[in-house]
Amino acid sequence: MNPRIDFNCDLGEGCGDDAAILPLVSSASIACGGHAGDEATMRATLRLCRAHGVAAGAHPSYEDREHFGRRALDVPAAEIARMVGEQIRRLTTIADEEGVRLAHVKPHGALYNVAADDRAVADAIAATVAEFDPSLVLFGLSGSALTEAGAARGLRVAHEVFAERGYDARGRLLPRGTPGAVIDSLDASIAQVRRLAGRGEVVASNGRIVPLRADTLCLHGDRSDAVAFARAVRGALEADGIAVVSFGATA
């Protein structure tokens, strides 16, 4: 059997060509009103997912549209649970109306990065997902506190890696704004994708080889060149004999 990987993209954020990207991926994490998105964008993205057979998931975040959810906020775990729960419910209500069953939850931006190392935040997210619907898969940074917290709650977890983000020697994403945090070169991105999907490892910013479990591969949909990147990533995976299949379909 050929190896396989989920290829996901963050969508419904009002800043990319979702209609062109959706046919190229197997899972979509949909902004649900925290950092971006409203009823119209959620409904439109869910309809695209349904039309293309793409697994749909919630992409909750800090409630900080001004900074696109990419600024860490000092809020207690109870408030994080409230935010995440409200956003998942918001998307689920629309998904039910559109005949789409949500498959996963993936935190966005700063919330995602904080949950990678802060176990209290990770536990708040995992507990909220498990209470809302224990059949949902929790996406988290590969080898992070979030995947550990999800597994501890009995959730299926997908260890996520990134096509066009740089890593440090701990296997964490380099902070945006630092050198190498975003990979602009398509060739460099494809080389990283092939290494992650084929070998389960990445070259960190200091040159160290870091092993990473790769269940799902993310491409950010807010890039101006996201469609070209998505097409190239999909082509590279298939050329290497790696099937692109939603994580939920691999159960």
N, C-alpha and C positions, 0 to 999 in steps of 0.2 A: 504494500500500500504506500502511495506517495505521502510524504509529510504534508501537513496542512497548517494553515495559520488564519486567524481572523484578521481582517484588514478593516480598521474602523476610522471614522472621521468625525470631528466635532462640527455639527451643522446647525442650521436654524438660528444662526447668529446675526443674520442680516448683513453679512459682509463678504459673501462668496457666491459662487455659482453652484448652488446645491443641486440643481437639476442636472448639471453636467457631471458632478462628482458622484452622485448616488449610484449610477449603474456600474461604477468601478470598484465599489467597496462592498463589504459583507455586513457591516454593522454601522449604525449612525447614532451618535450621542447628541441628543437634541436639547438645546438651550431652553430652559423652562421658566424664564422670567427673573432670574437672579442677576446675572451679568448681561443678559441679552434675551431677546425673544418675547413674543406676545402670543395671544391666541391665534392670530392669523398665521404667523410664521410656524408655530407648532403644528397647526392643522395642515399647512401646506407641506411641511417636511414629512409628517406622518403619511400623507397621501403618496408622496414620492417613494417612501419606504415600502408601502403596500404595493405600489405599481411595479417596483423592481425586485421585490422579494428580499429586501434588506432588513435585517433585525434592527428594531428601534429601541433606544434606551434613553433614560433621563440623564441630563447633564447639569445637576444642581451646583450652586456656587454661593459664595458670599453675596449678599444683596448689595452690590456695588457696581452699578452700571457705569458710573463715571470713569472708573478705572478698569472696566471690562472684567471685573472679578480677579484681577491679577495683582491686587494689593492685599496682603495678609491683614485681617482685622482681629483685634483682641476682644473676642467674644467668648462667653462661657459655653461649655459643652451643651448645656440645655438649649441655648439659643441656636447653636449649630444644628442640633436635632430638629428644632422647630423649622428652621429655614429649609433644610433638606427635605423634611417630611412634606411641607407645604408645596415645594416645587415638584416633588414626585407626584403628589396627588393632583396638582394642576395639569400636568402632562397626561396622567393616567385618565383623567376625566375626558379629555379630548380624544385620546387614543381609543377609549371605549366607544365614543360616538363614531369614530372612523373605522371601527372594526379591526383595530390593531392591538395586539397584546404586547406590552413592553417586555423586553428580554433582559435588560441590564440597567445598572446605575453606575455612572462614572462621574465623580466630582470634577469640577473644573478649576483650572488656574491655581490661584494661591491656596484655595481650600484643599485641592489635590496634593499640592506640595507640602503643606503643613501636615496633612494626614499621613504622609509618607514616613514622618519621624515622630510625630506627637501621638502617642498611643491613646490619650484621652479623647482627642479629636477623632482619631480613627475608630475608637469604640463607639462614639456618639453616632457616627455615620453608619457603621455596620449594624448597630442596634436598631436604628431607625429603618434601615432597609429590611432587616429580618422581621421586624414587627409589621411593616407594611405588607410585604409579600416575600416570604422566604424562598420562593422559586426564582426570584431575580438574581442574576449573576452580578457580583460586585467587581468592577474593574478597578485596579489599583496599580501603582508603580511596582514593577517587578521587584520582589524581595523586600517589600516595604512593610511598615506597621499596619497599613490599611489592608493589605492582603492577609496578614496574620490575624487582624481583628475580625475580618470577614470569615475566615476559616474557623476561628474560635466560636463564632456565632452559628456555625453550621451552614453558612452560605457557600455556594460554589463561587470561587474567585478566579478571575482571569488576570494573570500577570502581564502587565502591559509594557511594551517597549515603543520607542519613538523613531520614526523615519528621519526626521530633520531637526532633532534637538541633540545638543552635545551633552556628554556625561562627565561626572567627576570620578575620582578613583573609588568612591563608595558605591557607585552605581546610581547616584542621584543625578537629576537633571541640573545642569549649570543654570544659575539664576539668569533670567532674561536681562539683557543689558551688559552682560559680561562677555568678553571675547570667546567666541566659539559656542555660545549658548544656542544660536540658531544656525543651522546649516543651510547656506544659500545656494551652494553648488549642487546641481542635480546629480552629477557624477559621484560626488562625495556621499550624498544621501543614499543613492542606490548601493554603493559599496557597503554602507552601514547596514542597510536593510538586508543585503545578502548575508552579511556576517551574522546578524541577529537571528534571521530565520534559518540559516543553514547550519550555524555552529553554536548558537545560543551564547554569543559573547559580543562585547563591544569594546572598541578602543577608547579609553578615557582620555581626557584632555592632557594628562601627563604621560600618555603613551602606554599606560598599564592596560593589560587585557583583563576585562571584568566579565565573569560569567553571569548571564542573566537568563532566566526562564522567559520564553517568548510565546505566550498564548495568543496575544492580540497585538497588532501593530498599528500605531496611531499616526495619522497625518492631520495636521491642523488645517481646517477648512478656511481660516481667515487669511491665509497667504494669498497674495495677488496672483501667484502662479500655481495655486493648489490643483487646478485641473490637470495641468501638464505634469505635475509631480505625481498625482494619483494615477494617471495613465502609465507613467514610466515605472512606478512601483509595482503596479499590477502586472505589467508586462515582464518585469524582472523576476517576480515571484513565479509566474507561470513558466517562464523560460527555464527556471531552475527546477521545474517539476514539483513546485510547492502549490498545493491546491488552496485557493482562497475560499474559506467557509466560515460562516458565523460561529462564534464560540459555542453558542447554545446548540448548534447542530452537531457538535462533536461529542455530545454526552453519550 
